[in-house]
Amino acid sequence: MVFSSLEFLFRFLPAFLLIYFIAPYRLKNLVLFIGSLIFYASGEPVYAILVLLSIVVNYTLTRLMCTYDIGSPGRKGMLILALIYDIGILLVFKYAIFIIKNINGFIGAGLPVPNIALPLGISFYTFQIMSYVIDAYRGKYECEKSILNLGTYLVMFPQLIAGPIVVYDKVAKALEKRSITAAHIENGFKTFTLGLGAKVIFANNLGNIWNATDSAGYTNISTGFAWLGILAYTLQLYFDFSGYSLMAIGLGEMMGFKFPRNFNYPYIANSATEFWKRWHITLTSWFREYIYIPLGGNRKGVLRTYFNMFVVWTITGFWHGADWNFIFWGMYYFVILSIERLFFKKILDRSKVLSRIYTLVVVMSGWVLFAADSLTKAFEYLGRMFTWHPGNDFVEYIQTYWFILIPAMIFATPLFTKYYVTHKNRVPVIAFLVIVFWMSVSFLVDSVYNPFLYFRF
């Protein structure tokens, strides 16, 4: 089940909210926990067991861990056991096939390749529970005594399968006691509607352009079509993921939780460095807090800083997918960010216009590595972008989708938000939101193309 589905909008969500709102406060976590498991199991009932095991194993080990003093070998041992379990689950279900195929390819081992499906959201909820265990180990807060509270934190359906990655201390107080007012519900639904529109109206339609480049074959498209296709994918990915995040934030607010912002108009950035401060903010923060800083950050000299960056970006690429193009994508950003850190950022700061053009070219080129099925196809596509191949194959797609492309480019900037924040309670904005909601429903009724791109990660 996905948020942008008629089943969710008109069956699951109304039924869940009705039960959740009328339930007494002492039962709200239980309602949210059970509802979230039903939400998850509706798509993958077998893998709901993995989520439950993650709760039980990490709850047990952190409870044992907190019986030891900070810094003691026993406390560290419980942390290591928890991390071995969490990382091990990721290795088995997300990376085993990739690892075995590459062992077979490099040394001809002939190991049998298992048929393992990727459980929805495993990267997100594993990182989330790891942050809880690590912070508890550090003594940032006391270990959660209620397994229901911990389970609710991990499985609450708004952010279970695609984030934002919410660290425990951001919602700990709300898990114990939270206020749910009419204003929270209204504002949450408005935020949810904006996310729904971003996903259904923009992302789904823009995806048709990108899919057309794939159908035509990368070696057959013109340079113009190559740039139009990756522009469409660049916007599609943004509205797909930021739309999901907005829906999650809106649903959280309806239920009394405040989830962190995950996007801050990344395409207006004036460098790749700034882009990664604006894109998937909760993941970037996770890597900084739990990998980059523990490795020493930038505190142990120049060479160590770049080594730490190399480690972080290798893991970032691998986190997004078990394939070489994702690893290469991570290395691509390591090189770009290293060059900017060395000297190029100072040059970029001299011109806002040129720096933003540079950033868009860098980011769009990176998305080719991210979107293509293989490195070979990615380089084919980049070849069409950066060498001249004439043709007017892109014209019909501009004529068909200009009414989506132009508003999408505008909504990818803060222009609408500035107006919305000031006028969100006025009749024109409310009317606009009503139109967005029912337009989205209309698109969902007529369309069969409704993926969430980040579900594959």
Secondary structure by P-SEA (a helix, b strand, c coil): cccccccccccaaaaaaaaaaaccccaaaaaaaaaaaaaaacccccaaaaaaaaaaaaaaaaaaaaccccccaaaaaaaaaaaaaaaaaaaacccaaaaaaaaaaaccccccccccccccaaaaaaaaaaaaaaaaaaccccccccaaaaaaacccccccccccccccccccccccbbbbcaaaaaaaaaaaaaaaaaccccaaaaaaaaaaaaaaccccccaaaaaaaaaaaaaaaaaaaaaaaaaaaaaaaaaccccccccccccccccaaaaaaccaaaaaaaaaaccccccccccccaaaaaaaaaaaaaaaaaaacccaaaaaaaaaaaaaaaaaaacaaaaaaccaaaaaaaaaaaaaaaaaaaccccaaaaaaaaaaaccccccccaaaaaaacaaaaaaaaaaacaaaaaaaaaccccaaaaaaaaaaaaaaaaaaacccccccccccc
